[in-house]
Amino acid sequence: MFESISNIFKVKELKRKILITLSLLIVYRAGCFIPTAGVDTFALAQFFEKIAKTQGQTILGMVNLFTGGALTRLSIFALGIMPYISASIIMQLLTAVVPALERIAKEGKAGYEKINQYTRYFTFLLCMVQGLFLSLWLENPNNFQGIVIVPNPGLLFKLVTILTLTCGTIFIMWLGEQIQERGIGNGISIIITASIISRIPSSLRQLWILYSPLDVSKRQISTLVVIILVTLFFLMIAAVVLFTQAQRRIPIQYGRRIVGRRVYGGQSTYLPIKVDMSGVIAIIFASSVISFPATIAMFLPRTIGFVSFLQSITQQRGLWYNIIFVVLIMFFMYFYTAMVFNPLEISNNLKKYGGFIPGIRPGKPTASYLDFVATRIVFIGAIYIGIIAIFPNFIMYTFNVPSYALASLFGGTTLLIMVGVTLDTMKQIEGQLLIRHYDGFIKGGSLKGRR
């Protein structure tokens, strides 16, 4: 491993790409500390700290995690890259259901660029709308229990906030594209991963505060609990790596074709069906839906019975919360798989190029078999994602550790993103090393990244 890392800096081009990537990430992290004009950032940070301890995970807390704490300071990157991610997911789903977009997507590189252009336009609109509602929310002291966040509200503040946050997100998109073209790895994914990793020191500090009092009787967690948490952290990473790489390989056989004097086909290959086919999309959607009631409850009087019920469900994170969360994850796993995995289309493509699954007739029987396998594989993946998602709640109740100290370390979404992006980046680096006849990260084998 250490020899492979040292080999990275022996390859001039690879070293240049890594330095460019790190430089652009430094620019991004610096922008997360530049505040938007007209906002009392100290009062806003105190408010976010309070709701994290009293109301648990909300949509605002989730966005703050993905922006690396930029939302608590309302920096110029407060919206982060989430509008672009939302626009990309929506466009991906629309491409699967809208015939016109599906035809554009099949046009190759030109179609990809056109879909990407539509995604950027949609991102711009989302930024404008989110910036407007965020400025309206900040201007109202009632949303902050009477604390004045914006000393000089008005039309000018709204315009400045909308323009600043929109330009900030567009700039992050540009940074991601530069990392993609000139650096190493997927630019957008690396930016999100850098934001999540930047919150880990804060979580470690919270755990240290719970453990560090000199008076042992005042400690909220014991030394044994700390050792168990560290062990569970590494075991969870190992489990995420295992299931991220896991796939069902369906054997494919191509028949021989004679064209002129040449013989084509005849080789054997396989069709991989991943256990975690949706990646982090299912858990992100489920987290957003289940966090939405807690976010709405922030803006409503607590005297309303329905509001109290919503707060009790989301704050206690008991049996009903976990059941609802797992059901939502399973729903979005199957929904996303149905959108992106088309057994009939795969079957027709195999038949078109002379491929078939041994023992299965081409055409509709092949499509039925693929649907049968995918349905059961997705069920296993949904159970795995569900366990990863509710595991922080298990730790919170078993070891009496506050949820705000676990978000960056044991959160299912954060672990899936960090492990997946790390594997992808390591795969690209290993490919560069192997091309130049250096050993990769795994001697005698290769590191297999996600599709």
Residue pairs with C-beta under 8 A, 6 or more apart in sequence:
1 441
3 439
4 430
4 433
4 438
4 439
4 440
4 441
7 433
7 438
7 439
8 14
8 15
8 18
8 429
8 433
9 15
10 438
11 432
11 433
11 436
11 438
13 432
14 184
14 429
14 432
14 433
17 182
17 183
17 184
18 183
18 184
18 429
20 178
20 179
20 182
20 183
21 179
21 183
21 184
21 185
21 190
24 175
24 178
24 179
24 183
25 179
25 190
25 191
25 194
27 175
28 77
28 172
28 175
28 191
28 194
29 68
29 194
29 198
31 70
31 75
31 76
31 77
31 168
31 171
31 172
32 67
32 68
32 69
32 70
32 73
32 75
32 77
32 195
32 198
33 73
33 75
34 75
34 76
34 77
35 41
35 73
35 74
35 75
35 76
36 74
36 75
36 76
36 78
36 160
36 161
36 164
36 165
37 160
37 164
38 150
38 151
38 152
38 157
38 160
38 161
39 74
39 138
39 149
39 150
40 148
40 149
40 150
40 151
41 72
41 73
41 74
43 144
43 147
43 148
43 149
44 72
44 73
44 74
44 138
44 144
44 149
45 72
45 73
46 147
47 144
47 145
47 147
47 149
48 60
48 61
48 64
48 71
48 72
49 72
51 58
51 60
51 61
51 298
52 61
52 404
53 402
53 404
54 315
55 294
55 297
55 298
55 311
55 314
55 315
56 294
56 314
56 315
56 317
56 403
57 287
57 291
57 294
57 314
57 403
57 407
58 291
58 294
58 295
58 298
58 314
59 288
59 291
59 292
59 294
59 295
60 71
60 295
60 298
61 291
61 407
62 287
62 288
62 291
62 413
63 71
63 79
63 80
63 82
64 70
64 71
64 72
65 195
65 196
65 199
65 407
65 408
65 411
65 414
66 80
66 81
66 82
66 192
66 195
66 196
67 77
67 78
67 79
67 80
67 82
67 195
68 80
68 194
68 195
68 196
68 198
68 199
69 198
69 199
69 202
70 77
70 78
70 80
70 195
71 78
71 80
74 138
75 168
76 164
76 165
76 167
76 168
77 168
77 169
77 171
77 172
78 134
78 165
78 168
79 127
79 130
79 131
79 134
79 165
79 166
79 168
79 169
80 169
80 172
80 192
80 195
81 169
81 172
81 173
81 176
81 188
81 191
81 192
83 123
83 126
83 127
83 130
83 169
84 119
84 120
84 123
84 169
84 172
84 173
84 176
84 188
85 188
85 192
86 126
87 119
87 120
87 122
87 123
87 126
88 119
89 281
90 122
91 101
91 115
91 118
91 119
91 122
92 339
92 340
93 336
93 339
94 101
95 101
95 102
95 104
95 105
95 115
96 102
96 339
96 340
96 342
97 339
101 115
104 111
104 114
104 115
105 111
105 112
105 115
107 114
120 173
123 169
123 170
123 173
124 166
124 170
127 162
127 165
127 166
127 169
127 170
128 162
128 166
130 165
131 161
131 162
131 163
131 164
131 165
131 166
132 158
132 162
134 161
134 165
135 157
135 158
135 161
135 162
136 158
137 143
138 149
138 150
138 161
139 149
139 150
139 153
139 157
139 158
141 147
141 148
141 149
143 298
143 299
150 157
172 191
173 188
175 187
175 191
176 187
176 188
176 190
176 191
177 187
178 187
179 185
179 186
179 187
179 190
179 191
180 186
180 187
180 188
183 190
184 425
184 428
184 429
184 432
185 421
185 424
185 425
185 428
186 421
186 424
186 425
189 417
189 420
189 421
189 424
190 421
190 425
192 417
192 421
193 417
193 418
193 421
193 422
196 408
196 414
196 417
196 418
197 418
199 407
199 408
200 408
200 409
202 408
203 404
203 405
203 406
203 407
203 408
203 409
204 409
206 402
206 404
206 405
207 221
207 226
207 229
207 401
207 405
210 219
210 220
210 221
210 401
210 402
210 405
211 219
211 220
211 221
211 222
211 223
211 226
212 219
213 219
220 400
220 401
221 399
221 400
221 401
225 399
225 401
228 399
229 395
229 399
229 401
229 409
232 395
232 410
233 409
233 410
236 388
236 391
236 410
236 415
237 415
237 419
239 388
240 388
240 415
240 416
240 419
241 419
241 423
243 275
243 276
243 381
243 384
244 276
244 416
244 419
244 420
244 423
244 450
245 423
245 448
245 450
246 274
246 275
246 276
247 272
247 273
247 274
247 275
248 272
248 273
248 275
248 373
248 377
249 270
249 271
249 272
249 273
250 270
250 271
250 272
250 273
250 357
250 370
250 373
251 268
251 269
251 270
251 357
251 358
252 268
252 269
252 270
252 271
252 350
252 355
252 356
252 357
253 268
253 355
253 356
253 357
253 358
254 265
254 266
254 267
254 268
254 269
254 353
254 354
254 355
254 356
255 265
255 266
255 354
255 355
255 356
256 263
256 264
256 265
256 266
257 263
257 264
257 265
257 354
258 264
265 353
265 354
271 346
271 357
271 370
272 451
273 341
273 370
273 373
273 374
273 377
274 377
274 381
274 450
274 451
275 377
275 380
275 381
275 384
276 381
276 384
276 385
276 416
277 333
277 336
277 337
277 340
277 341
277 374
277 377
277 378
277 381
278 332
278 333
278 336
278 337
278 381
278 385
279 416
279 420
279 450
280 413
280 416
280 417
280 420
281 332
281 336
282 329
282 332
282 333
282 336
282 382
282 385
283 329
283 332
283 385
283 388
283 389
283 412
283 413
283 416
284 413
285 328
285 332
286 325
286 328
286 329
286 331
286 332
286 389
287 325
287 389
287 413
289 328
290 314
290 321
290 324
290 325
290 328
291 314
293 310
293 313
293 314
294 310
294 311
294 314
294 315
296 310
297 307
297 310
297 311
297 314
300 307
301 307
302 308
302 311
313 320
313 321
313 324
314 321
317 393
317 396
317 397
317 403
321 393
322 390
322 393
325 386
325 389
325 390
326 386
326 389
326 390
329 382
329 385
329 386
329 389
330 379
330 382
330 383
330 386
333 378
333 381
333 382
333 385
334 375
334 378
334 382
337 374
337 378
341 374
343 366
343 367
343 368
343 370
343 371
343 374
344 364
344 367
346 366
346 367
346 370
347 362
347 363
347 364
347 366
347 367
347 370
348 363
349 355
350 356
350 357
350 362
350 366
351 362
351 363
351 366
356 362
356 366
357 366
357 369
360 366
360 369
385 412
385 416
388 412
388 415
388 416
389 412
389 413
390 412
391 410
391 412
392 403
392 406
392 407
392 410
392 411
392 412
393 403
395 401
395 406
395 410
396 402
396 403
396 406
407 414
408 414
420 450
423 447
423 449
423 450
424 449
424 450
426 441
426 447
426 449
427 447
427 448
427 449
428 449
429 441
430 440
430 441
430 442
430 446
430 447
433 439
433 440
434 440
434 446
440 446
440 447
441 447
